[in-house]
């Protein structure tokens, strides 16, 4: 076990950070592996808990490590890159990247739209909308909490077609002859609430990306609007501009 140099001008927490980084890079701690507890690290390196916490917190901020609420600290994997201006379905994009997508339906309900939804979907307050909440995972790791709204007048009985193992965009193509060809998106950040933190297995108030999307068909009519939440430590958004 490598000891820290108490005579060095380099702070102990920084020395500990470097040791952990080297251990990750050498493969001593593999991606997804849990680190020893704070108490164990204190014993290993003969340092205070404050020193260990400072080192771990810095490494979490730097995305080398991540915390699972109530479980411990783990080694992060490389961030998943997501093309910000893509319009393909989650299933198609994930499969094309060589990873395994999966979907869990968190809830569906028919409800009256808010004033904002009426404006986005160009419908009246008297019309119903389908609210679909899903958890989208990659290789069994939670990746997106998505909430989408569809106008029932245009997609009657849509809720009866929704399943955990089929792309919603595929359902729209095969059952309603509707294909998404354009999407307008805005990207924001927010902090996770307790429910979102439990789903993502992260600390409460972790940084999330909030991606708001309005999807259009070939007739330039709105098909649906959605809000998607991503754990910021797990994804990097990219975009390509062509001259």
C-alpha positions in Angstrom: 0.0 0.0 0.0 1.5 3.4 -1.1 1.8 5.8 1.8 1.2 9.5 1.7 4.1 11.9 2.2 3.2 14.0 5.3 6.4 16.1 4.8 5.5 17.1 1.2 4.1 20.5 0.4 1.5 18.8 -1.7 -1.8 18.5 0.3 -2.6 15.0 1.5 -6.0 15.0 -0.2 -4.3 15.8 -3.5 -1.8 13.0 -3.0 -4.7 10.6 -2.3 -6.5 11.8 -5.4 -3.5 11.0 -7.6 -3.1 7.6 -6.1 -6.7 6.7 -6.8 -6.5 8.0 -10.3 -3.4 5.9 -10.9 -5.2 2.9 -9.5 -8.1 3.4 -11.9 -5.8 3.9 -14.9 -3.8 0.8 -14.0 -6.9 -1.3 -13.7 -6.7 -1.9 -10.0 -10.1 -0.5 -9.8 -12.2 -1.3 -12.9 -15.1 0.6 -14.4 -18.2 0.1 -12.2 -16.2 -1.3 -9.3 -16.9 0.0 -5.8 -14.1 1.7 -3.9 -13.2 0.9 -0.3 -15.3 2.8 2.2 -14.2 6.1 3.6 -13.2 4.4 6.9 -11.2 1.8 5.0 -9.4 4.4 3.0 -8.6 6.3 6.3 -7.1 3.1 7.7 -5.2 2.3 4.5 -3.5 5.7 4.2 -3.5 6.8 7.8 -5.3 10.0 7.1 -8.4 11.8 8.5 -11.9 11.3 7.2 -11.9 14.9 6.1 -8.9 14.2 3.8 -10.6 11.2 2.3 -13.9 13.0 1.7 -12.1 16.0 0.0 -10.3 13.6 -2.3 -13.4 11.6 -3.1 -15.6 14.7 -3.6 -13.0 16.2 -6.0 -12.9 13.0 -8.0 -16.7 12.8 -8.2 -16.8 16.4 -9.4 -14.1 15.5 -12.1 -16.3 12.5 -13.1 -13.6 9.9 -12.3 -15.9 8.5 -9.6 -19.6 8.6 -9.0 -21.8 7.9 -6.0 -24.8 5.6 -5.6 -27.0 6.9 -2.9 -26.8 4.6 0.1 -24.4 2.2 -1.7 -21.0 3.8 -2.0 -18.5 5.3 -4.5 -17.8 3.6 -7.8 -15.4 4.1 -10.8 -17.1 6.0 -13.7 -17.1 4.7 -17.2 -16.4 6.9 -20.2 -19.3 9.3 -20.9 -21.8 8.3 -23.5 -21.8 10.7 -26.4 -25.2 11.8 -27.7 -25.7 13.8 -30.9 -27.8 16.8 -29.9 -29.3 17.3 -33.4 -30.2 13.7 -34.2 -33.9 12.8 -34.8 -33.7 9.0 -34.6 -35.4 7.0 -31.9 -33.5 6.0 -28.7 -33.7 2.3 -29.7 -32.3 2.9 -33.2 -29.5 5.3 -32.1 -28.4 3.0 -29.2 -28.4 -0.1 -31.3 -26.4 1.5 -34.0 -23.8 2.5 -31.4 -23.3 -1.2 -30.5 -25.1 -1.0 -27.2 -28.2 -2.7 -25.8 -31.2 -0.5 -25.3 -34.1 -1.3 -22.9 -37.2 0.5 -21.8 -39.3 0.5 -18.6 -42.7 2.2 -18.6 -42.9 4.3 -15.4 -46.5 5.3 -16.1 -49.2 6.3 -18.6 -52.3 8.4 -18.2 -54.8 10.3 -20.2 -55.2 13.9 -19.0 -56.2 17.4 -19.9 -53.4 19.5 -21.3 -51.9 22.5 -19.6 -51.9 25.9 -21.4 -48.2 25.3 -22.3 -49.0 21.9 -23.8 -51.9 23.3 -25.8 -49.6 25.8 -27.3 -46.9 23.3 -28.1 -49.2 20.7 -29.5 -51.6 23.2 -31.2 -54.7 21.7 -29.5 -57.5 23.1 -27.4 -57.9 22.7 -23.6 -60.9 20.4 -24.2 -58.7 17.7 -25.9 -57.0 14.9 -24.1 -53.3 14.1 -24.2 -51.4 10.9 -23.4 -48.6 11.3 -20.9 -46.0 8.6 -21.2 -43.2 8.3 -18.6 -40.4 5.9 -19.4 -37.0 4.9 -18.1 -34.6 4.3 -21.0 -31.5 2.3 -20.2 -28.3 1.3 -22.0 -26.7 -2.0 -21.1 -29.1 -2.1 -18.1 -27.8 1.2 -16.8 -30.5 4.0 -16.3 -29.8 6.6 -18.9 -32.9 8.8 -19.5 -36.0 9.6 -17.6 -38.4 10.7 -20.4 -41.8 12.3 -20.1 -43.7 12.6 -23.5 -47.1 14.0 -24.4 -49.1 13.0 -27.5 -52.5 14.4 -28.7 -55.2 11.7 -28.3 -57.3 13.2 -31.1 -54.5 12.4 -33.6 -53.3 9.2 -32.0 -56.4 7.4 -30.6 -55.7 4.3 -28.5 -52.0 5.0 -28.6 -51.7 3.8 -25.0 -52.8 0.3 -26.0 -49.9 -0.1 -28.4 -47.2 1.1 -25.9 -45.0 -1.7 -24.7 -41.6 -1.9 -22.9 -39.9 -3.6 -25.8 -41.0 -1.6 -28.8 -39.9 1.8 -30.1 -42.6 4.5 -29.9 -41.4 5.9 -33.2 -41.9 2.4 -34.8 -45.5 2.3 -33.3 -46.2 5.7 -34.9 -44.9 4.6 -38.3 -46.7 1.2 -38.3 -50.0 2.2 -36.7 -50.5 5.8 -37.7 -48.3 6.2 -40.8 -46.5 9.1 -39.1 -42.7 9.5 -39.3 -40.6 12.0 -37.3 -38.5 14.0 -39.7 -37.6 17.1 -37.6 -37.1 18.1 -34.0 -36.6 21.3 -32.2 -34.6 21.0 -29.0 -33.4 23.1 -26.1 -30.9 22.0 -23.4 -30.9 23.2 -19.8 -29.6 21.9 -16.5 -31.4 21.2 -13.2 -30.7 19.4 -9.9 -32.2 15.9 -9.2 -35.0 15.5 -6.8 -35.3 12.5 -4.5 -37.3 10.4 -7.0 -34.9 11.1 -9.9 -31.9 10.4 -7.7 -33.3 7.1 -6.7 -33.9 6.1 -10.3 -30.4 7.2 -11.4 -28.8 5.9 -8.1 -27.1 9.2 -7.5 -27.0 11.8 -4.7 -30.0 14.2 -4.4 -29.2 17.5 -6.1 -26.9 15.8 -8.7 -26.6 17.8 -11.9 -29.0 16.7 -14.7 -29.3 17.7 -18.3 -32.9 18.6 -19.2 -33.5 18.2 -23.0 -36.8 19.6 -24.2 -37.9 18.4 -27.6 -40.8 19.1 -30.0 -41.0 16.5 -32.8 -42.5 17.2 -36.3 -43.7 15.0 -39.2 -43.4 15.4 -42.9 -46.3 17.9 -42.9 -44.5 20.0 -40.3 -47.2 19.1 -37.8 -46.3 18.5 -34.1 -46.3 14.8 -33.2 -45.3 15.0 -29.6 -43.3 17.0 -27.0 -41.0 15.5 -24.5 -38.7 16.3 -21.5 -35.7 14.0 -21.1 -33.5 14.0 -18.1 -29.9 12.7 -18.3 -27.4 12.4 -15.5 -24.7 14.9 -16.5 -21.8 12.7 -15.3 -22.9 10.0 -17.8 -23.4 11.9 -21.0 -21.7 14.4 -23.3 -23.8 16.2 -26.0 -22.2 16.8 -29.3 -23.4 18.5 -32.5 -22.1 18.6 -36.0 -22.3 21.7 -38.2 -21.9 21.4 -42.0 -21.0 24.4 -44.1 
